[in-house]
């Protein structure tokens, strides 16, 4: 069985204005190398009445073996956060044939711990998912959430009737198709 090995490179993170629904203000643009437009995925997962995953922007909107996709996750702070949570990101083969990769990381590249977040802040968290060559994949499921590394407890999903999850506080935030580069 092929073993899926996906490397994650953390980029940057900061407090940003909330993304707008106005097309002229969208940070979505076509990927230069593959001509595949970015994919904007709204979410709305309420985690512990503390953090809402508002949306992800994945660029390009299709993964190519041997390349990476940039993921920008946006979080709205619903209430002041007292604990330094980590973001967990589980990347899984949509067909279940390859091993899962954990892309756990400190949000905002470790520059803005969750204990500094204040109600109303919007946080941008950038990271990359690398898709190795020679691994037959049709697509990737991206599941994520927040967890406390001291207790290993995850922030609970408060609106499971509206958000796709695995009932273990892992939110399915995106399904990224995998295919050859656009011609």
ZIKA-V61379 format. One record per residue. RES is the residue in three letters. PHI is phi in degrees with one decimal (NA if undefined). PSI is psi in whole degrees, 0 to 359 (* if undefined). D_FIRST is the distance of its C-alpha to the first C-alpha in whole Angstrom. Layout:
BEGIN
res=RES phi=PHI psi=PSI d_first=D_FIRST
res=RES phi=PHI psi=PSI d_first=D_FIRST
END
This chain:
BEGIN
res=UNK phi=NA psi=134 d_first=0
res=UNK phi=-66.6 psi=141 d_first=4
res=UNK phi=-103.2 psi=123 d_first=6
res=UNK phi=-79.5 psi=121 d_first=9
res=UNK phi=-121.2 psi=114 d_first=12
res=UNK phi=-123.2 psi=125 d_first=16
res=UNK phi=-95.7 psi=144 d_first=19
res=UNK phi=-117.5 psi=134 d_first=22
res=UNK phi=-116.7 psi=119 d_first=25
res=UNK phi=-77.5 psi=137 d_first=28
res=UNK phi=-103.3 psi=274 d_first=31
res=UNK phi=-153.2 psi=169 d_first=34
res=UNK phi=-157.7 psi=150 d_first=36
res=UNK phi=-163.4 psi=172 d_first=39
res=UNK phi=-80.3 psi=130 d_first=42
res=UNK phi=-134.8 psi=163 d_first=42
res=UNK phi=-64.7 psi=148 d_first=44
res=UNK phi=-60.7 psi=138 d_first=42
res=UNK phi=-60.6 psi=145 d_first=41
res=UNK phi=-97.1 psi=155 d_first=43
res=UNK phi=-87.2 psi=357 d_first=43
res=UNK phi=-73.2 psi=124 d_first=45
res=UNK phi=-55.5 psi=324 d_first=43
res=UNK phi=-70.3 psi=343 d_first=45
res=UNK phi=-107.1 psi=2 d_first=44
res=UNK phi=-69.5 psi=136 d_first=41
res=UNK phi=-82.5 psi=21 d_first=38
res=UNK phi=-93.1 psi=133 d_first=36
res=UNK phi=-149.1 psi=164 d_first=36
res=UNK phi=-67.6 psi=142 d_first=34
res=UNK phi=-71.8 psi=130 d_first=32
res=UNK phi=-64.5 psi=315 d_first=33
res=UNK phi=-73.4 psi=322 d_first=31
res=UNK phi=-110.6 psi=355 d_first=29
res=UNK phi=59.2 psi=20 d_first=32
res=UNK phi=-97.8 psi=122 d_first=30
res=UNK phi=-64.7 psi=156 d_first=32
res=UNK phi=-64.8 psi=156 d_first=31
res=UNK phi=-110.6 psi=124 d_first=30
res=UNK phi=-103.3 psi=123 d_first=32
res=UNK phi=-121.5 psi=106 d_first=31
res=UNK phi=-69.7 psi=156 d_first=34
res=UNK phi=-133.9 psi=269 d_first=33
res=UNK phi=102.2 psi=12 d_first=36
res=UNK phi=-66.7 psi=126 d_first=34
res=UNK phi=-96.3 psi=115 d_first=37
res=UNK phi=-106.5 psi=107 d_first=35
res=UNK phi=62.9 psi=22 d_first=38
res=UNK phi=55.9 psi=23 d_first=41
res=UNK phi=-114.3 psi=316 d_first=40
res=UNK phi=-134.8 psi=135 d_first=38
res=UNK phi=-111.9 psi=129 d_first=37
res=UNK phi=-82.2 psi=108 d_first=34
res=UNK phi=-84.5 psi=318 d_first=36
res=UNK phi=-168.0 psi=166 d_first=33
res=UNK phi=-127.0 psi=147 d_first=31
res=UNK phi=-121.1 psi=123 d_first=31
res=UNK phi=-116.5 psi=123 d_first=28
res=UNK phi=-135.0 psi=123 d_first=29
res=UNK phi=-71.8 psi=170 d_first=28
res=UNK phi=-79.5 psi=4 d_first=27
res=UNK phi=-140.7 psi=133 d_first=24
res=UNK phi=-83.7 psi=145 d_first=21
res=UNK phi=-119.5 psi=129 d_first=20
res=UNK phi=-52.8 psi=134 d_first=17
res=UNK phi=90.1 psi=353 d_first=19
res=UNK phi=-119.6 psi=181 d_first=21
res=UNK phi=-126.6 psi=161 d_first=22
res=UNK phi=-116.8 psi=143 d_first=24
res=UNK phi=-91.3 psi=132 d_first=27
res=UNK phi=-115.0 psi=125 d_first=27
res=UNK phi=-113.1 psi=112 d_first=31
res=UNK phi=-100.5 psi=140 d_first=31
res=UNK phi=-117.0 psi=130 d_first=35
res=UNK phi=-120.0 psi=135 d_first=36
res=UNK phi=-103.3 psi=130 d_first=40
res=UNK phi=-83.7 psi=115 d_first=41
res=UNK phi=-84.8 psi=333 d_first=43
res=UNK phi=-157.0 psi=152 d_first=45
res=UNK phi=-51.7 psi=141 d_first=45
res=UNK phi=-108.5 psi=127 d_first=42
res=UNK phi=-94.1 psi=341 d_first=43
res=UNK phi=-108.8 psi=147 d_first=40
res=UNK phi=-86.0 psi=93 d_first=37
res=UNK phi=-81.9 psi=156 d_first=34
res=UNK phi=-105.7 psi=154 d_first=31
res=UNK phi=-91.9 psi=130 d_first=29
res=UNK phi=-105.1 psi=139 d_first=25
res=UNK phi=-131.0 psi=117 d_first=23
res=UNK phi=-107.6 psi=122 d_first=19
res=UNK phi=-107.9 psi=122 d_first=17
res=UNK phi=-129.6 psi=146 d_first=14
res=UNK phi=-64.0 psi=129 d_first=13
res=UNK phi=-61.3 psi=336 d_first=15
res=UNK phi=-95.0 psi=356 d_first=13
res=UNK phi=74.0 psi=19 d_first=11
res=UNK phi=-92.3 psi=344 d_first=7
res=UNK phi=-119.4 psi=158 d_first=7
res=UNK phi=-68.5 psi=150 d_first=9
res=UNK phi=-76.2 psi=149 d_first=13
res=UNK phi=-115.3 psi=135 d_first=15
res=UNK phi=-93.0 psi=125 d_first=19
res=UNK phi=-116.0 psi=49 d_first=21
res=UNK phi=-67.7 psi=144 d_first=24
res=UNK phi=-161.8 psi=161 d_first=28
res=UNK phi=-73.5 psi=133 d_first=31
res=UNK phi=-62.3 psi=153 d_first=33
res=UNK phi=56.2 psi=38 d_first=35
res=UNK phi=56.9 psi=28 d_first=33
res=UNK phi=77.2 psi=359 d_first=35
res=UNK phi=-84.8 psi=346 d_first=38
res=UNK phi=-143.6 psi=80 d_first=39
res=UNK phi=-59.5 psi=150 d_first=38
res=UNK phi=-60.8 psi=334 d_first=39
res=UNK phi=-67.9 psi=348 d_first=42
res=UNK phi=-95.0 psi=352 d_first=43
res=UNK phi=-72.8 psi=141 d_first=43
res=UNK phi=-120.0 psi=150 d_first=46
res=UNK phi=-50.7 psi=131 d_first=46
res=UNK phi=97.3 psi=341 d_first=46
res=UNK phi=-62.0 psi=149 d_first=44
res=UNK phi=-118.6 psi=123 d_first=41
res=UNK phi=-109.5 psi=134 d_first=38
res=UNK phi=-104.1 psi=132 d_first=36
res=UNK phi=-128.0 psi=108 d_first=33
res=UNK phi=-99.5 psi=138 d_first=31
res=UNK phi=-154.0 psi=168 d_first=27
res=UNK phi=-121.6 psi=148 d_first=25
res=UNK phi=-118.3 psi=121 d_first=21
res=UNK phi=-96.6 psi=133 d_first=19
res=UNK phi=-106.8 psi=116 d_first=17
res=UNK phi=-68.7 psi=153 d_first=15
res=UNK phi=-73.7 psi=163 d_first=15
res=UNK phi=65.0 psi=22 d_first=12
res=UNK phi=-117.4 psi=113 d_first=10
res=UNK phi=-71.1 psi=111 d_first=10
res=UNK phi=-131.3 psi=144 d_first=12
res=UNK phi=-98.0 psi=331 d_first=15
res=UNK phi=-174.3 psi=169 d_first=17
res=UNK phi=-125.7 psi=132 d_first=17
res=UNK phi=-90.4 psi=134 d_first=19
res=UNK phi=-114.2 psi=115 d_first=21
res=UNK phi=-114.7 psi=141 d_first=22
res=UNK phi=-151.8 psi=171 d_first=25
res=UNK phi=178.3 psi=193 d_first=28
res=UNK phi=-122.5 psi=143 d_first=30
res=UNK phi=-141.4 psi=153 d_first=30
res=UNK phi=-93.3 psi=114 d_first=33
res=UNK phi=-66.6 psi=341 d_first=31
res=UNK phi=-77.3 psi=325 d_first=34
res=UNK phi=-111.7 psi=348 d_first=34
res=UNK phi=66.1 psi=18 d_first=30
res=UNK phi=-90.7 psi=140 d_first=32
res=UNK phi=-92.8 psi=148 d_first=31
res=UNK phi=-64.9 psi=130 d_first=33
res=UNK phi=-76.3 psi=143 d_first=34
res=UNK phi=-74.2 psi=121 d_first=33
res=UNK phi=-90.8 psi=343 d_first=37
res=UNK phi=-125.7 psi=59 d_first=37
res=UNK phi=-65.2 psi=341 d_first=34
res=UNK phi=-75.2 psi=346 d_first=35
res=UNK phi=-115.2 psi=351 d_first=35
res=UNK phi=-127.1 psi=137 d_first=32
res=UNK phi=-75.0 psi=125 d_first=28
res=UNK phi=-149.1 psi=176 d_first=27
res=UNK phi=-100.8 psi=15 d_first=24
res=UNK phi=62.9 psi=18 d_first=28
res=UNK phi=-129.2 psi=31 d_first=27
res=UNK phi=61.5 psi=26 d_first=28
res=UNK phi=-105.6 psi=117 d_first=25
res=UNK phi=-94.0 psi=128 d_first=27
res=UNK phi=-78.8 psi=103 d_first=25
res=UNK phi=-94.2 psi=339 d_first=26
res=UNK phi=-165.2 psi=154 d_first=25
res=UNK phi=-122.8 psi=116 d_first=22
res=UNK phi=-103.1 psi=120 d_first=21
res=UNK phi=-68.5 psi=148 d_first=21
res=UNK phi=-119.1 psi=130 d_first=18
res=UNK phi=-164.3 psi=179 d_first=20
res=UNK phi=-66.4 psi=160 d_first=21
res=UNK phi=-61.6 psi=145 d_first=24
res=UNK phi=-66.3 psi=144 d_first=28
res=UNK phi=-89.9 psi=* d_first=30
END
